[in-house]
């Protein structure tokens, strides 16, 4: 059996000596979208920070367990190291460089490529996936709508051709139309044999586009399973 692309095993993490998540286990495979949901305070943010290598920046730490990527332990690796391995984190609210143009933002996303011809080809590829950005290339990012900024943030993340995308609240602040467009694009990305993990408040919409889901409560996995089954379960939404 093939290894999981991302495998979180009995992960515990928190701040000072207080555990926020305890023995959380989950996995993401190539070609699938896995959505993590849960009420405020359930540990979603701590889980995300632990996986993407920024928990220490918030005075936190991993207290136990393992995070494996393609079978190799990545506990404690920094964000820039994860990018080189093929993991890209897309933060919430479409964080971009506001004073730069769309074109400049995309070029910044491919800075580690260190190859101008490859960068141009990658930019061409992401513009095919996000045609909405094509007429906006010369616009400053701070003039974009929330949906356009989120698309730019996601497109920029794809420039390194990652195998695993991890997104924090990608639908936050977006209009219903942009939410549908965004999740449809994530489905397209997953269909190219990439893994996608989403931490999301908009549980019902995210699960509709996902393969599997995981519900956190009080720092532990309360419910997990196929997304289409979770949508039909009343107990899932009572926990949220």
C-alpha positions in Angstrom: 0.0 0.0 0.0 1.3 3.5 -0.9 2.4 5.8 1.8 0.2 8.7 2.8 1.3 12.0 1.4 0.8 13.6 4.8 0.4 11.6 8.0 -0.1 13.1 11.4 0.3 10.5 14.1 -0.7 11.0 17.8 0.2 14.7 17.6 0.1 16.7 20.8 1.0 20.4 20.9 0.3 23.5 22.8 1.7 26.6 24.6 3.9 26.7 27.7 2.9 23.4 29.3 -0.8 23.4 28.3 -1.8 20.9 25.6 -4.2 22.4 23.1 -4.3 19.3 20.8 -3.8 15.8 22.1 -2.9 12.7 20.2 -4.5 13.9 16.9 -4.1 11.5 14.0 -5.1 12.2 10.4 -3.8 11.8 6.8 -4.0 13.3 3.4 -3.3 11.4 0.1 -2.5 12.5 -3.4 -5.5 13.6 -5.3 -7.8 14.3 -2.4 -9.1 17.2 -0.3 -9.4 16.7 3.4 -11.2 19.4 5.4 -10.6 20.0 9.2 -13.5 21.6 11.0 -14.4 22.3 14.6 -15.7 25.0 16.9 -13.6 27.9 18.1 -11.0 26.7 20.6 -11.1 23.1 19.2 -7.4 23.2 18.3 -7.6 23.8 14.5 -5.1 26.7 14.6 -2.6 24.8 16.8 -2.8 21.8 14.5 -2.2 23.9 11.5 0.7 25.8 13.1 2.3 22.5 14.1 2.1 21.0 10.6 3.3 24.1 8.7 6.3 24.7 11.0 5.3 28.0 12.7 4.1 27.0 16.1 7.4 28.1 17.8 6.8 31.6 16.4 3.8 31.7 18.6 5.7 30.5 21.7 4.3 27.0 21.3 5.8 23.6 20.8 5.1 20.1 19.6 4.8 17.9 22.7 4.6 14.5 21.2 3.7 12.5 18.1 4.9 12.6 14.5 4.3 14.6 11.3 5.3 12.6 8.3 5.5 13.8 4.7 6.0 11.0 2.1 7.1 8.8 5.0 9.7 11.2 6.3 9.5 13.0 9.6 9.1 16.8 9.4 8.5 17.7 13.0 9.9 21.2 13.7 10.9 22.0 10.1 10.6 25.6 9.2 8.2 27.0 6.5 11.0 27.6 4.0 12.2 24.0 4.4 8.7 22.7 3.9 8.4 24.7 0.6 11.5 23.0 -0.7 10.1 19.6 0.2 6.8 20.4 -1.7 4.5 21.7 1.0 2.9 25.1 0.6 0.8 26.9 3.2 -1.7 29.5 2.0 -2.8 31.7 5.0 -6.2 33.1 5.6 -7.7 36.3 4.1 -5.7 36.2 0.9 -2.5 37.6 2.3 -0.5 39.2 -0.5 2.0 42.0 -0.9 -0.4 45.0 -1.1 2.0 47.5 -2.6 3.1 45.2 -5.4 1.3 44.4 -8.6 -0.3 41.0 -9.3 2.6 40.2 -11.6 5.1 41.1 -8.9 3.3 39.0 -6.3 3.4 36.0 -8.6 7.1 36.6 -9.3 7.7 36.7 -5.5 5.9 33.4 -5.2 8.5 31.7 -7.4 11.6 33.3 -5.9 13.1 29.9 -4.8 13.0 28.6 -8.3 16.0 30.7 -9.2 15.3 30.1 -12.9 13.6 32.9 -15.0 12.4 30.7 -17.8 10.8 28.1 -15.4 9.2 31.0 -13.5 7.7 32.4 -16.6 6.3 29.0 -17.6 4.9 28.4 -14.1 3.2 31.9 -14.1 1.7 31.0 -17.5 0.4 27.7 -16.0 -1.3 29.3 -13.0 -2.9 32.0 -15.1 -4.5 29.2 -17.1 -5.9 27.9 -13.9 -6.9 31.4 -12.6 -7.8 33.3 -15.8 -9.5 35.9 -13.6 -6.0 37.2 -12.8 -4.9 37.7 -16.4 -6.4 41.2 -16.9 -5.2 42.3 -13.4 -1.5 41.7 -13.8 -0.6 45.4 -13.7 -2.9 46.2 -10.8 -1.7 46.7 -7.3 -2.8 43.9 -5.0 -4.4 46.3 -2.5 -6.9 47.3 -5.2 -8.2 43.8 -5.6 -11.4 42.4 -4.2 -11.2 39.8 -1.4 -12.0 37.0 -3.8 -9.3 38.2 -6.3 -6.7 38.4 -3.5 -7.5 34.9 -2.4 -7.1 33.7 -5.9 -3.8 35.5 -6.2 -2.6 34.0 -2.9 -3.5 30.5 -4.0 -1.9 31.0 -7.5 1.3 32.4 -5.9 1.4 29.3 -3.7 1.2 27.0 -6.7 4.3 28.5 -8.4 6.7 26.1 -6.7 4.5 23.2 -8.0 3.9 21.7 -4.5 2.6 18.2 -3.9 0.7 19.3 -0.8 -1.3 22.5 -0.3 -2.5 23.5 3.2 -5.0 26.3 3.5 -6.3 28.3 6.5 -9.9 29.5 6.2 -9.7 30.0 2.4 -13.4 31.1 2.2 -13.2 33.8 5.0 -14.7 37.1 3.8 -15.6 35.8 0.3 -18.9 36.3 -1.4 -20.9 33.0 -2.0 -20.0 33.2 -5.7 -16.3 33.4 -5.0 -16.5 30.6 -2.4 -17.9 28.3 -5.1 -15.2 29.4 -7.6 -12.5 28.9 -5.0 -13.5 25.4 -4.0 -14.0 24.4 -7.7 -10.4 25.5 -8.3 -9.2 23.5 -5.3 -10.9 20.4 -6.8 -9.1 21.0 -10.1 -5.8 21.2 -8.2 -6.4 18.0 -6.3 -7.3 16.2 -9.5 -3.7 16.9 -10.7 -2.5 14.4 -8.0 -1.9 17.0 -5.4 -3.0 16.7 -1.8 -5.1 19.5 -0.3 -5.8 20.1 3.4 -8.2 22.8 4.4 -8.9 24.2 7.9 -12.3 25.9 7.5 -15.2 27.4 9.3 -17.6 27.1 6.3 -18.0 23.4 7.0 -20.9 22.5 4.8 -19.5 24.1 1.6 -16.0 22.8 2.2 -17.2 19.3 2.8 -19.2 19.3 -0.4 -16.0 19.7 -2.4 -13.9 17.4 -0.1 -13.2 13.7 -0.1 -12.8 13.3 3.6 -13.4 15.4 6.8 -12.2 15.5 10.3 -14.0 17.2 13.2 -11.9 18.5 16.2 -13.4 19.1 19.6 -11.5 20.0 22.7 -8.2 19.2 21.0 -9.1 15.7 19.9 -10.6 14.1 16.8 -14.3 13.7 17.6 -15.5 12.5 14.2 -13.9 11.6 10.9 -14.9 9.9 7.7 -16.0 10.4 4.1 -17.1 14.0 3.4 -20.4 13.0 1.8 -21.3 11.0 4.9 -20.3 13.7 7.4 -22.6 16.2 5.6 -25.6 14.0 6.3 -24.8 13.6 10.0 -26.6 16.0 12.4 -24.1 15.3 15.2 -21.3 16.8 13.1 -23.0 20.2 12.8 -24.1 20.1 16.5 -20.4 20.1 17.4 -19.8 23.2 15.3 
